[in-house]
Amino acid sequence: MIELSQLCRSYTLGDSEVRALDDINLTIKAGEYISLMGPSGSGKSTLLNMLGLLDRPTQGVYRLEERDTQELDEQERARLRRERIGFVFQSFHLLPRLSAFDNVALPMLLAGMAPAERQVRVQAALDAVGLSERAHHRPNQLSGGQRQRVAIARATVMRPALLLADEPTGNLDSRSGAEVIELLESLNASGITLIVVTHDPGMGARARRGIVLRDGRVVQDSAQ
């Protein structure tokens, strides 16, 4: 599903060049469950942004479903992000003035999907995360765990092949965090490729494959 070959990402800070990613070579198969770990500044978020087509490499190749992403224009990249990739963030990123239903519907609205289809998909997505009864609540009327479940419903309503989660339990208590992990793992069990950035060794150990970064390089890649 994913092939990274000699992938590098450099930034210029003053007179210095900083390599956030340095010669990354990875192959990720469809349906894998991967934890991405490493100290702060190791390149985890940069790699996740690269995988999510939010950034471009300075050098190297990123193939997603056999397509060289460097050859895609911005419109094609946006379409792939919308249709094939779901994002779950630590801070939820829900729009405060929209209900849970409307937050989940937003990707389909941007894609121009018909209202009847949006209705069916949003209802199914909220049912899947156990929040159908909270459909018309705004984010400030929901708990942290409920907000994250709304975010997961929004991330998966377009039925993506790849789900990228950046510290998805970082703002949650232990009980809500455990519920979110179980939900993400159930999505992976249904066939979605799941990549989770985490600082939590316990969560990292749950993945079937663990990748550790340090100074922009892969220093460990092993089955759990």
C-alpha positions as CSV (number, residue, x, y, z in Angstrom):
1,M,0.0,0.0,0.0
2,I,2.8,2.4,1.0
3,E,6.4,2.5,-0.3
4,L,8.9,5.0,1.0
5,S,12.3,5.0,-0.7
6,Q,15.2,7.2,0.4
7,L,12.7,9.7,1.7
8,C,14.1,12.9,3.1
9,R,12.6,16.2,4.4
10,S,14.9,19.1,5.1
11,Y,14.2,22.6,6.5
12,T,16.3,25.7,6.6
13,L,16.7,27.4,9.9
14,G,18.8,30.5,9.6
15,D,22.1,29.4,8.1
16,S,21.5,25.7,9.0
17,E,19.8,22.9,7.3
18,V,17.8,20.5,9.5
19,R,16.9,17.0,8.3
20,A,13.6,16.2,9.9
21,L,13.6,12.9,7.9
22,D,16.7,11.3,6.7
23,D,16.8,8.3,4.3
24,I,13.5,6.6,5.3
25,N,12.9,3.3,3.6
26,L,9.6,1.5,4.5
27,T,7.0,-0.7,3.0
28,I,3.6,-0.9,4.7
29,K,1.1,-3.4,3.5
30,A,-2.7,-2.8,3.4
31,G,-4.4,-3.7,6.8
32,E,-1.3,-3.3,9.0
33,Y,-1.5,-1.8,12.5
34,I,1.7,0.2,13.2
35,S,2.8,2.3,16.1
36,L,5.2,5.1,15.3
37,M,7.3,6.1,18.3
38,G,10.4,8.1,19.3
39,P,11.5,11.1,21.4
40,S,10.2,14.6,20.6
41,G,11.9,16.0,17.5
42,S,12.6,12.5,16.1
43,G,10.5,13.1,13.0
44,K,7.2,11.3,13.9
45,S,4.8,14.1,13.0
46,T,6.8,15.1,9.9
47,L,6.5,11.5,8.7
48,L,2.8,11.4,9.5
49,N,2.3,14.7,7.5
50,M,4.2,13.2,4.6
51,L,2.1,10.0,4.7
52,G,-1.1,12.2,4.8
53,L,0.0,14.2,1.8
54,L,0.1,17.4,3.9
55,D,3.7,17.9,3.0
56,R,6.1,16.9,0.3
57,P,9.5,15.2,0.6
58,T,12.7,17.1,-0.3
59,Q,14.1,14.0,-1.8
60,G,13.0,10.4,-2.4
61,V,9.8,8.6,-3.4
62,Y,6.5,8.1,-1.7
63,R,4.2,5.7,-3.5
64,L,0.6,5.4,-2.2
65,E,-1.4,2.5,-3.7
66,E,1.2,2.3,-6.4
67,R,0.9,6.0,-7.3
68,D,4.0,8.2,-7.1
69,T,2.7,11.0,-5.0
70,Q,5.4,13.4,-6.3
71,E,3.7,13.3,-9.7
72,L,0.3,14.4,-8.3
73,D,-0.8,18.1,-8.5
74,E,-2.5,19.8,-5.6
75,Q,-6.0,19.0,-6.7
76,E,-5.2,15.2,-7.0
77,R,-3.4,15.3,-3.6
78,A,-6.5,16.9,-2.0
79,R,-8.8,14.3,-3.6
80,L,-6.6,11.4,-2.3
81,R,-6.6,13.0,1.2
82,R,-10.3,13.3,1.2
83,E,-11.1,9.9,-0.2
84,R,-8.3,7.5,0.8
85,I,-6.9,9.0,4.1
86,G,-8.5,9.7,7.4
87,F,-6.9,11.8,10.2
88,V,-7.4,11.7,13.9
89,F,-5.6,14.3,16.0
90,Q,-4.9,14.8,19.7
91,S,-6.9,18.0,19.8
92,F,-9.9,16.7,17.9
93,H,-10.1,19.7,15.5
94,L,-13.9,19.8,15.6
95,L,-15.7,23.0,14.5
96,P,-17.3,24.4,17.7
97,R,-20.4,25.8,16.0
98,L,-21.3,22.6,14.2
99,S,-23.2,19.7,15.8
100,A,-21.6,16.2,15.9
101,F,-23.6,15.3,12.8
102,D,-22.5,18.3,10.8
103,N,-18.8,17.8,11.8
104,V,-18.9,14.3,10.6
105,A,-20.8,15.3,7.4
106,L,-18.2,18.0,6.5
107,P,-15.8,15.9,4.3
108,M,-18.8,14.6,2.3
109,L,-20.1,18.2,1.9
110,L,-16.7,19.3,0.6
111,A,-16.7,16.3,-1.8
112,G,-20.1,17.3,-3.2
113,M,-22.0,14.2,-2.0
114,A,-25.8,14.2,-2.3
115,P,-27.7,15.1,1.0
116,A,-29.4,11.7,1.1
117,E,-26.1,9.8,0.9
118,R,-24.6,12.1,3.5
119,Q,-27.5,11.4,5.9
120,V,-27.1,7.6,5.6
121,R,-23.3,7.7,6.0
122,V,-23.2,10.1,8.9
123,Q,-25.8,8.1,10.8
124,A,-23.9,4.9,10.2
125,A,-20.6,6.5,11.3
126,L,-22.1,7.8,14.5
127,D,-23.8,4.5,15.2
128,A,-20.4,2.8,14.7
129,V,-18.8,5.0,17.4
130,G,-21.8,4.8,19.8
131,L,-22.9,8.4,19.5
132,S,-26.1,8.3,17.5
133,E,-27.9,9.9,20.5
134,R,-25.5,12.8,20.5
135,A,-25.8,13.6,16.9
136,H,-27.2,17.1,17.5
137,H,-24.8,18.1,20.3
138,R,-22.1,20.6,19.8
139,P,-18.5,19.8,20.8
140,N,-18.8,21.8,24.1
141,Q,-21.7,19.6,25.1
142,L,-19.6,16.4,24.7
143,S,-16.9,14.8,26.9
144,G,-13.3,14.5,25.6
145,G,-13.8,10.9,24.8
146,Q,-17.0,11.6,22.9
147,R,-15.3,14.4,20.9
148,Q,-12.6,12.0,19.9
149,R,-15.1,9.5,18.8
150,V,-16.8,12.2,16.7
151,A,-13.4,12.9,15.2
152,I,-12.9,9.2,14.4
153,A,-16.4,9.1,12.8
154,R,-15.5,12.1,10.6
155,A,-12.1,10.5,9.7
156,T,-13.8,7.3,8.5
157,V,-17.0,8.5,7.0
158,M,-15.4,8.6,3.5
159,R,-14.3,5.0,4.0
160,P,-10.6,5.6,3.7
161,A,-8.0,2.9,3.2
162,L,-5.5,4.6,5.6
163,L,-6.1,6.0,9.0
164,L,-3.4,8.2,10.6
165,A,-3.8,8.9,14.3
166,D,-1.5,11.5,16.0
167,E,-1.5,11.0,19.8
168,P,-5.2,10.1,19.7
169,T,-5.5,9.5,23.5
170,G,-3.2,12.4,24.6
171,N,-6.0,14.6,25.9
172,L,-8.1,11.8,27.4
173,D,-8.4,10.1,30.7
174,S,-7.4,6.5,30.9
175,R,-10.9,5.1,30.6
176,S,-11.8,7.2,27.5
177,G,-8.4,6.5,26.1
178,A,-8.9,2.8,26.3
179,E,-12.3,3.1,24.6
180,V,-10.7,5.1,21.8
181,I,-7.9,2.6,21.3
182,E,-10.4,-0.2,21.1
183,L,-12.4,1.7,18.5
184,L,-9.3,2.3,16.4
185,E,-8.4,-1.3,16.7
186,S,-11.9,-2.4,15.6
187,L,-11.5,-0.2,12.5
188,N,-8.2,-1.9,11.8
189,A,-9.8,-5.3,12.2
190,S,-12.3,-4.3,9.5
191,G,-9.4,-3.8,7.0
192,I,-8.3,-0.1,7.5
193,T,-4.5,0.4,7.6
194,L,-3.8,2.1,11.0
195,I,-0.7,4.1,11.9
196,V,-0.6,5.6,15.4
197,V,1.9,8.1,16.6
198,T,2.2,7.7,20.4
199,H,4.6,8.4,23.3
200,D,2.7,5.8,25.4
201,P,4.7,2.5,25.5
202,G,1.6,0.6,26.4
203,M,-0.3,1.8,23.4
204,G,2.8,1.3,21.2
205,A,3.0,-2.3,22.3
206,R,-0.5,-3.1,21.2
207,A,0.3,-2.6,17.5
208,R,1.4,-5.6,15.5
209,R,4.4,-3.6,14.2
210,G,6.5,-1.0,15.9
211,I,8.6,1.6,14.2
212,V,10.9,3.8,16.2
213,L,12.5,7.1,14.9
214,R,15.4,9.0,16.2
215,D,17.0,12.1,14.6
216,G,14.8,11.5,11.5
217,R,15.9,8.0,10.9
218,V,14.3,4.6,11.5
219,V,16.3,2.9,14.3
220,Q,13.9,0.0,14.9
221,D,11.2,-1.7,12.8
222,S,9.9,-4.9,14.3
223,A,6.8,-7.1,14.7
224,Q,5.4,-6.9,18.2
